[in-house]
Amino acid sequence: MPVCMMQLPDMITNYLEKGVPMKNLFSNRLFPIFIAIILLSSVSTGSAVAEEPDSGHFQMSLFHPIQIVPEDQDISGLRLNLIYGVNRNVTGLDLGLANQVNGDMEGIQIGISNYTKGNFKGLQSGFINITKGNFTGLQDGLVNYTGGDFQGWQHGWVNVTKGDFTGLQSGFIYNQAGPMKGVQLGLVNQTDALDGLQVGLLNFNGAKDPLGFFPIVNWSF
């Protein structure tokens, strides 16, 4: 259809060279055809722009950037990262050795290394789990880190939440949280402020209300 659009000026010129008056040209049967060509060309162009993909339902990645869907697009469905994959936002199931989401993740993310730059809702499980934004759900691994607020259960050998924590934080070695509302279970527990219970060998409450440090069990309500 765009080819016809390009030929339209030449067709009009040919008619004029043959001595056909302009008013006759647009009064005969060709005029509706010209109008139809223009309208259909516009619709065709608009549809091409609207159908340009901004997300995909399936992703397979060998090692970024060798992947089916480009990194600046979203995935809503299944993403398989054979070694390492990168995308913008991911909703659904994210599996691989090294999984990276530059935006938000919602669903299940399982791998050796999981890294989400935005917010996370769901399950993040692996040896190393990092979420830079807020987290809601279960974060389970050897080392867990959340840069924002946390709501849910953070479980592993080492757990760190920089923002407000609401829920259960259980670590075999070390737990750290900002203002804590809930329970910390681990060898060493540390929080900026405690509204709940700490159970471990060493328990630190940064607010010192009522106690800044107490072994075995520390509490503040």
C-alpha positions as CSV (number, residue, x, y, z in Angstrom):
1,M,0.0,0.0,0.0
2,P,2.8,2.5,0.6
3,V,4.0,1.9,-3.0
4,C,0.6,3.1,-4.3
5,M,0.9,6.1,-2.1
6,M,4.3,6.9,-3.6
7,Q,2.8,6.5,-7.2
8,L,-0.1,8.8,-6.5
9,P,1.7,12.1,-7.4
10,D,3.0,10.6,-10.7
11,M,-0.5,9.4,-11.6
12,I,-1.9,12.9,-11.1
13,T,1.0,14.4,-13.1
14,N,0.4,12.0,-16.0
15,Y,-3.3,13.0,-16.2
16,L,-2.4,16.7,-16.2
17,E,0.2,16.2,-19.0
18,K,-2.5,14.6,-21.1
19,G,-4.6,17.7,-20.7
20,V,-7.1,16.5,-18.2
21,P,-8.3,19.4,-16.1
22,M,-7.8,19.2,-12.4
23,K,-11.5,19.5,-11.7
24,N,-12.3,16.6,-14.0
25,L,-9.6,14.5,-12.4
26,F,-11.3,14.7,-9.0
27,S,-14.8,14.5,-10.3
28,N,-14.4,11.2,-12.1
29,R,-14.2,7.6,-10.7
30,L,-10.5,7.9,-9.8
31,F,-11.2,10.3,-6.9
32,P,-12.7,7.7,-4.5
33,I,-9.8,5.4,-5.3
34,F,-7.2,8.1,-4.4
35,I,-9.0,8.7,-1.1
36,A,-9.1,5.0,-0.3
37,I,-5.4,4.7,-1.0
38,I,-4.6,7.5,1.4
39,L,-6.9,6.2,4.2
40,L,-5.7,2.6,3.9
41,S,-2.0,3.7,3.9
42,S,-2.6,5.7,7.1
43,V,-4.3,2.7,8.8
44,S,-1.6,0.4,7.7
45,T,1.2,2.7,9.1
46,G,-0.6,3.2,12.4
47,S,-1.2,-0.5,12.9
48,A,2.5,-1.2,12.3
49,V,3.5,1.2,15.0
50,A,0.8,-0.1,17.4
51,E,1.9,-3.7,16.9
52,E,5.5,-3.1,17.6
53,P,6.3,-5.5,20.5
54,D,7.2,-4.0,23.9
55,S,6.9,-7.3,25.8
56,G,7.1,-11.0,25.4
57,H,5.5,-14.1,26.9
58,F,8.5,-16.4,26.6
59,Q,12.2,-15.7,26.9
60,M,15.2,-17.9,26.5
61,S,18.7,-16.5,27.1
62,L,22.1,-18.2,26.7
63,F,24.2,-15.3,28.0
64,H,23.2,-11.7,27.7
65,P,22.9,-10.2,25.1
66,I,22.4,-13.5,23.3
67,Q,18.7,-13.9,24.1
68,I,15.3,-14.0,22.2
69,V,13.7,-10.9,23.7
70,P,15.9,-7.7,24.1
71,E,16.8,-6.5,27.5
72,D,14.7,-3.3,27.3
73,Q,11.4,-5.3,27.0
74,D,9.2,-6.9,29.6
75,I,8.5,-10.6,30.0
76,S,5.0,-11.8,31.1
77,G,5.1,-15.6,31.3
78,L,8.2,-17.8,31.4
79,R,11.8,-16.8,31.3
80,L,14.6,-19.4,31.0
81,N,18.2,-18.1,31.5
82,L,20.5,-21.0,30.6
83,I,23.4,-18.9,32.0
84,Y,22.5,-15.2,32.3
85,G,19.6,-13.2,31.2
86,V,18.5,-9.5,31.5
87,N,15.1,-7.9,31.0
88,R,13.1,-4.8,32.2
89,N,10.1,-6.1,34.2
90,V,9.3,-9.7,34.7
91,T,5.9,-11.3,35.7
92,G,5.6,-15.0,36.1
93,L,8.3,-17.7,36.4
94,D,12.0,-16.8,36.2
95,L,14.5,-19.7,36.1
96,G,18.2,-19.8,35.4
97,L,21.7,-19.7,36.7
98,A,21.9,-15.9,36.9
99,N,18.7,-13.9,36.7
100,Q,18.6,-10.1,36.4
101,V,15.6,-7.8,36.3
102,N,16.3,-4.1,35.8
103,G,12.7,-3.1,36.8
104,D,10.1,-4.9,39.0
105,M,9.6,-8.6,39.5
106,E,6.4,-10.3,40.4
107,G,6.1,-14.1,40.7
108,I,8.8,-16.8,41.3
109,Q,12.5,-16.3,40.7
110,I,14.8,-19.3,41.2
111,G,18.5,-19.4,40.4
112,I,22.0,-19.5,41.7
113,S,22.1,-15.7,41.6
114,N,19.0,-13.5,41.6
115,Y,19.2,-9.7,41.2
116,T,16.2,-7.4,40.9
117,K,16.8,-3.6,40.8
118,G,13.2,-2.6,41.4
119,N,10.5,-4.0,43.7
120,F,9.8,-7.7,44.2
121,K,6.5,-9.5,45.0
122,G,6.6,-13.3,45.4
123,L,9.3,-15.9,46.0
124,Q,13.0,-15.2,45.4
125,S,15.2,-18.3,46.0
126,G,18.9,-18.9,45.3
127,F,22.3,-18.9,46.8
128,I,22.5,-15.1,46.5
129,N,19.3,-13.0,46.4
130,I,19.4,-9.2,45.9
131,T,16.5,-6.9,45.7
132,K,17.3,-3.2,45.6
133,G,13.7,-2.0,46.1
134,N,10.9,-3.1,48.4
135,F,10.2,-6.8,48.9
136,T,6.9,-8.6,49.7
137,G,6.9,-12.3,50.1
138,L,9.6,-14.9,50.8
139,Q,13.3,-14.4,50.2
140,D,15.2,-17.7,50.7
141,G,18.9,-18.3,50.2
142,L,22.4,-18.4,51.6
143,V,22.7,-14.6,51.4
144,N,19.6,-12.3,51.2
145,Y,19.7,-8.6,50.7
146,T,16.8,-6.1,50.4
147,G,17.6,-2.4,50.0
148,G,14.1,-1.1,50.7
149,D,11.3,-2.2,53.0
150,F,10.5,-5.9,53.7
151,Q,7.2,-7.6,54.4
152,G,7.1,-11.3,54.8
153,W,9.8,-13.9,55.6
154,Q,13.5,-13.6,55.0
155,H,15.3,-16.8,55.6
156,G,19.0,-17.9,55.0
157,W,22.5,-17.9,56.5
158,V,22.9,-14.1,56.3
159,N,19.9,-11.7,56.0
160,V,20.1,-8.0,55.5
161,T,17.2,-5.5,55.1
162,K,18.0,-1.8,55.0
163,G,14.5,-0.5,55.3
164,D,11.6,-1.2,57.6
165,F,11.0,-4.9,58.3
166,T,7.7,-6.5,59.1
167,G,7.5,-10.3,59.6
168,L,10.0,-13.0,60.4
169,Q,13.8,-12.8,59.8
170,S,15.5,-16.2,60.4
171,G,19.3,-16.6,59.8
172,F,21.7,-19.3,60.9
173,I,24.5,-16.7,61.3
174,Y,23.4,-13.1,61.0
175,N,20.2,-11.0,60.8
176,Q,20.2,-7.2,60.2
177,A,17.2,-5.0,59.7
178,G,16.1,-1.3,60.0
179,P,13.2,-0.7,62.2
180,M,11.9,-4.2,63.0
181,K,8.3,-5.2,63.7
182,G,8.2,-9.0,64.2
183,V,10.7,-11.7,65.1
184,Q,14.4,-12.2,64.5
185,L,15.9,-15.7,64.9
186,G,19.6,-16.3,64.5
187,L,23.1,-16.5,66.0
188,V,23.4,-12.7,65.9
189,N,20.5,-10.4,65.5
190,Q,20.7,-6.6,65.0
191,T,18.0,-4.0,64.3
192,D,17.8,-0.2,64.4
193,A,14.6,-0.3,66.5
194,L,12.7,-3.3,67.8
195,D,9.0,-3.8,68.1
196,G,8.9,-7.5,68.8
197,L,11.3,-10.3,69.7
198,Q,14.9,-11.3,69.1
199,V,16.1,-14.9,69.8
200,G,19.8,-15.6,69.5
201,L,23.2,-15.7,71.1
202,L,23.7,-12.0,70.6
203,N,20.8,-9.6,70.2
204,F,21.2,-5.9,69.5
205,N,18.5,-3.2,69.6
206,G,19.7,0.1,68.2
207,A,16.9,2.1,69.9
208,K,18.0,0.7,73.3
209,D,14.4,0.5,74.5
210,P,14.3,-1.1,76.9
211,L,17.7,-2.8,76.4
212,G,20.3,-2.1,73.7
213,F,21.8,-5.6,74.1
214,F,20.7,-8.8,75.7
215,P,21.8,-12.4,75.1
216,I,19.5,-15.3,74.2
217,V,16.2,-13.3,74.3
218,N,15.6,-9.6,73.8
219,W,12.3,-7.9,73.4
220,S,10.6,-4.6,73.0
221,F,6.8,-3.9,72.7
